[in-house]
């Protein structure tokens, strides 16, 4: 189900960027993207807004570029592709050459183009856990916790519905469950913030605090049911 939702989000995000930027883009998960009639870029991996082991084709001038890294930069209304440490081959009617470069910038002018970045929704849980970006890595652990949270909610809801459905106070239990989940989600969001911004707070504290709160809440709700 998670893989299906990620794939659907890929298609939605690509279509959104096409509409907003009038571009034809490759799906980010395939390690490539295309700007229609301008350039195609292929890369081995991407971290934030930097691409590694890059190969690019610039259609207008018949240029082929291979570089160690590439970056995307917005300067006013110009969209700049910055290639670092590579070689450039030009094959067209006017020029045939091969040069090495430390830095090469290709600009697309007069286009209001947004920076194309892969956000966390582009990845499934395993990909997030294997990501070098710590924000993405922590989001992977956040998803694991969310799976346990959903399972816990289902089990509590099951007991409320099938065992206490005839009680007049059944709505109270669902209301308590709902507001409890809101509080738990707020706490979880704050813990994610600490993971990303506090070096003394690590993933072990994240799981310990979250599961402790979840266990106490579950025990409280189930005990409340048993006593009524």
Secondary structure, 3 states (H helix, E strand, C coil): CHHHHHHHHHHHHHHHHHHHHCCCCCCHHHCEEEECCCEEEECCEEECCEEEEEEEEECCCCEEEEEEEEEEEEECCEEEEEEEEEEEEEECCCCEEEEEEEEEEEEECCCCCCCCCCCHHHCCHHHHHCCCCHHHHHHHHHHHHHHHHHHHHHHHHHHHHHHCCCCCCHHHHHHHHHHHHHHHHHHHHHHHHHHHHCCCCCHHHHHHHHHHHHHHHHHHHHHHHHCC
